[in-house]
Amino acid sequence: MNDPATIRRLYGRRQGHKLRAGQSELVEATLPTLSVPEAGALDATTLFGDDRPLQLEIGFGAGEHLAAQAAAHRDAGFIGCEPFLNGVVGALAHIRDGNLPNVRLHMGDALNVIERLPDASLERVYLLHPDPWRKTRHAKRRMVNHGPLDAIAAKLKPGGEFRLGTDDPTYCRWAMMVMDARRDLAWQAEAPSDFLKRPGDWPETRYERKARRQGHEVWYFRYLRV
């Protein structure tokens, strides 16, 4: 396995538009109570006070998918990782409005959290519409590369699921090429149409709706840890 310290990929701005007063209050008062500890080993008991199934989302955007999954699986613990403050604020609002005590947030690189979890501890990992880094020279920055995938696969339970969604043709082709080379993550598709249909338990995000309005196709990939 590649050393996770060598595959960090935190790029771009950490904050976009200026926060409103209510949003700032969420960050100051609520985020500290939900934040993943900055150091030390992590497990369900450390994060939630009991032994429960764990799921993790890499780059949760505004947090609507993370919140929907947490609402649908209240017996599970959800870890959301997002480097951008405005996305974290969106997730905090969803957590508050949905009364979701089963979510913890990390504002930073998901790999910093993944590497601290026990092996075979995650039931699902979500990577939805990651930055495509379309230029060839930036391909190493994509999360779908063998270094990050080694880390993800190690933390998934046998039979655990890795979900990937993208509307970018370049990323779609890249992901299919990289994932086809792996023997620890098995693609759950029996026909070409299988990755063109969103599964019923895969909530649609605003990013996905925007992509469709712009005429983009969206591809859905499901892989099981073997």
N, C-alpha and C positions, 0 to 999 in steps of 0.2 A: 504494500500500500504506500502511496505517496505520503510524505510528511505534510499534514494539513497546514503547517506553518509556511509551506512553500506555495500554497495554492490560494492565498487570500485574493479576493477580488472585490474590494469596496471602492467603487468609482462614482464620480458625479457629485452633485450638490446634496447636502444633508437637509437643507430647508429650501422651500420654494417661497410662496406668498407669506406675508406677515400674518402671524396668528392674531385672532380676535381675543378679546378679554376672556370669554368663556373657554376658548381653546387653551389659552395660557394657563388657566386655572386647572384644567384637566391634566395638563402636563406637570404642573407643580404639585398638585394634591393627589392625583390618582396614579400617575405613572410610577412613582416610587413604590407604591403598594403592590404593583403588578409586575414589576421588572424582574427578569431573570438575574440572579446574583452574578456579579461581574467575574468572580473567580471561584474555583473549587469544583469538585465533581457534582454532577447533577443527576437526579432521578425523580421519579414521581413523588416520593415522600418529601424530598427536599423542596420541590416546587409547590406541591398541593397538600402536603400533610398526610397523605395516605398512598397506598399502592393501587394505582389505577392505570388503565391503558393510556398510552401517550401518542399524540399525533403532532406533526410539526409542519408549518408552512414557511417556505423560503420566499421572501419578498411579497408580503401580503397586500401591497398596494394600499387601498383605503380601508381594507379590513372586512369588506362585506362577505367574502367567501369564508374567511376565518370565523367570523361571528356566526354565519349560518351553520357551519359544521359544528361549532361548539354548542349551538342551540339544539341541534339535532342529536347530539351525543353528549348529554350532560354528565354521564358517568365517566367520560374520558377527560384527560387533561390535554389542553392545546397550547403549543408553544408557537408564537408568531415572531418571525424575524424580519425586520425592515430597517434599512439604513436611513430612510428619509423621515424627518420629523413630521411633515404634513400627513404622511400616511399613518404614522403612529397616532396622531391626533384623531384621524378618522376611525381607527380601530378602537381607541378609547371611548369615543362616542357610541359606537356600536355595542361595546361591552357594557357601558352604562345603561343604554336604552334597552338592551336585551337581558339585563340582569344576569351576566355571565361570569360567575366566579371561577369558572374552570379554564380561564385563559391567562397565560403569562406572556409578556412581551420582551423582546430584546431589540433595542435600536442599534443595529450594527450588523456585522457580517454573521450570517447564519452558521458558517463553519466554526466560529468561536463557540457556539452552543453545541453543535453536533458532536464535535470531538470530545466534549466533556460528559456526554451521555454514555451509559453502559452499552456495550455491544448487544445487539438483538433486543433493544428496548422499545423501538418505535413500531406502531401498527401501520401508520401511513406517513408519507412525506409528500407534500404538495409543492410543485414548482409551476406556477401558472403565469404565462406570458412574461417570461424573463427578458431582460434586455438582450436583443439579438446580436449586438455587436457585428453589424453586417460586413464590415471590411475584413478582408482576409487576415491582415496583420493583427487584428483584434480578436481573432478566433479563440486564442488561449484564455481570453477573459470570460468566455461563456461558462455558465454553471454546468452545462452538459459537456463535461470533459472528464476524462478518466480519474483525475485526482479527486475532484469533488464527489464523483459517483462512487469511488472506492469508499469514501467516508460515509456516504449515505447508505450504501449497501451493507456496510459493517454494522450500522445501527438499526437496520430493519430486522424485525423478527422473521424467521422462516415463514413464508406465506404473507409477509407484510407487503404493502403496496406503495409503489412510487407512481405518482400521477404528474404528468407533464402536459401543459396546454400551451399552444402558440398559434398566432395568426400570421407569423412571418415565414414565407416560403424558404428563405435561406436557413433559418433556424430549424424548420421542419426537416429539410434534407440533411442538415448537419446532425440533428438528433438521431435520425434513423440510421445514419452511417455509424455514429459512435455507439449507439445502443445495440446495434446488430453485432458488434464485436464482443459484447459482454456475455458471459455465461452464468452470471449470478443474478441477473434480472431478466425475467422472461416476459416478452410482449404478449399481452392478452388481447390478441386480435385474430379472428379466424377468417375475416373477409375484409377487402379494402374499405368497405363502408363502415366498419366498426370504429375506425378512428375519425370518422366524419360526424358521428352522432354523440352528443353530450349525454353521458349517463344520467339517469334520473336523480342520483344523489350527488350530483356535481353542480352546485348552485352557479347560476350565471352571474358574472361580475359586470360592473359598468364598463370596464375596459373591453370586455368581450362584446357587449352590445355596441359600443362605439366602433369596434373593428367591423362588425357586421354592417353597420350603417354606412361605413366607408367602402363596402363591397368586398371586404376581405373574407376569405375562407378561414375557418378555425379548425384546428386539428387537436384531437384528444388522445393521449397515450396513457395506457395503464400497464404497469410492469409489476410482476410478483417476485419477491425474493426467493430464490431457490438455492 
